[in-house]
Amino acid sequence: MEPTVGAVLMVGHFIVSIFGVQLGQPVIYSMPFQTMEQCAVYKAYLPVESVLDLEWKHHTKTQCFTLEQFQAMMAKQQPQKPTGTPEP
């Protein structure tokens, strides 16, 4: 039996100053899971916020998606080619 992907956990890491200024671009990645339940269990293990030092905090945002939701979201992110554009 071949393992299948039924859910995807998206994780975003953000570094923010006490003044609300974000340090650079966030790090965002996704992790596949067989079920939404497995995704929810793993999501619960991730920290939400931690203090790096006096000025900077690390925020982690997470969300579980079904595979279909994730694929639809990624399809929307693909650049749309205008109609009538010749192939290179």
C-alpha positions in Angstrom: 0.0 0.0 0.0 1.4 3.4 -1.0 1.1 6.3 1.4 -1.1 9.1 0.3 -1.3 12.8 1.1 -4.7 13.8 2.5 -3.6 17.0 4.3 -1.0 19.7 4.2 0.3 21.8 7.1 1.5 25.3 6.1 3.9 26.9 8.5 5.1 30.5 8.5 7.9 31.9 10.7 8.0 35.6 11.3 10.6 37.7 13.3 9.0 40.9 14.5 10.4 43.8 16.6 8.7 45.3 19.7 7.8 48.2 17.3 5.9 45.8 15.0 8.5 45.9 12.3 9.1 42.6 10.5 12.7 41.5 10.0 13.0 40.4 6.4 10.8 38.0 4.6 8.9 35.2 6.4 10.0 31.6 6.0 7.0 29.6 4.8 6.9 25.9 4.0 4.5 23.0 3.8 4.5 19.5 5.2 2.3 16.6 3.9 0.3 14.3 6.1 -1.9 11.3 5.5 -4.9 12.7 7.4 -6.2 16.0 8.8 -6.0 14.5 12.3 -2.2 13.8 12.0 -1.8 17.4 10.7 -3.7 18.8 13.7 -1.6 16.8 16.2 1.7 17.9 14.7 0.4 21.5 14.5 -0.2 21.5 18.3 3.5 20.8 18.9 4.7 23.9 17.1 5.4 27.0 19.3 3.2 30.0 18.6 5.5 32.8 20.0 8.9 32.9 21.6 11.1 35.8 22.7 14.5 35.9 21.0 15.9 38.9 22.9 14.7 42.2 24.4 13.6 43.6 21.0 12.8 40.6 18.8 10.0 38.0 18.9 9.5 34.9 16.8 5.9 34.2 15.7 4.8 30.9 14.1 1.5 30.7 12.2 0.2 27.4 11.1 -2.9 26.1 9.2 -3.9 22.6 8.0 -5.5 22.3 4.6 -6.9 19.3 2.7 -4.9 18.3 -0.3 -7.6 19.8 -2.6 -7.6 23.1 -0.8 -3.8 23.3 -0.9 -3.7 22.5 -4.6 -6.3 25.1 -5.4 -4.4 27.7 -3.4 -1.2 26.9 -5.2 -2.9 27.0 -8.6 -4.1 30.6 -7.8 -0.4 31.6 -7.0 0.8 30.5 -10.4 1.3 33.5 -12.8 -1.4 33.7 -15.3 -0.3 33.9 -18.9 -2.2 36.4 -21.0 -4.3 34.8 -23.8 -2.7 35.1 -27.2 0.8 35.2 -25.9 3.1 33.3 -28.2 5.2 30.4 -26.9 9.0 31.1 -26.6 
